[in-house]
Amino acid sequence: MTDELLKCSDFVPHIGTDFVIAADDLPALAMTLTSAEPLQPTKGGNDLRPPFMLLFRSKNQDVLQQRLFQLRHAVMGDLDLFLVPSARDAEGVEYCATFN
């Protein structure tokens, strides 16, 4: 799937499922999609798609630097998403991907 085609509704059915980071410089790391929420459209209404935000949770305590990652999903296939660490607690690290 390409980023241009993705919408919030593409991710909603996959909440609770795992996406795995596939990077040459990292071991495979599973992240669970915990949320897919629409965001407020920008003023002017010329958005190419309605904006939305995804939240992922990794049980790994190591915080990854924000960057573009390739994620693999059993149904959605390979996706390139820019992930930003947004929270860390005793259960792991949360990452956010925002689509404008």
Helices and strands as residue ranges (DSSP letters): G 3-5, H 8-11, G 12-14, E 18-21, E 29-38, E 52-58, E 67-73, E 77-89, E 92-99
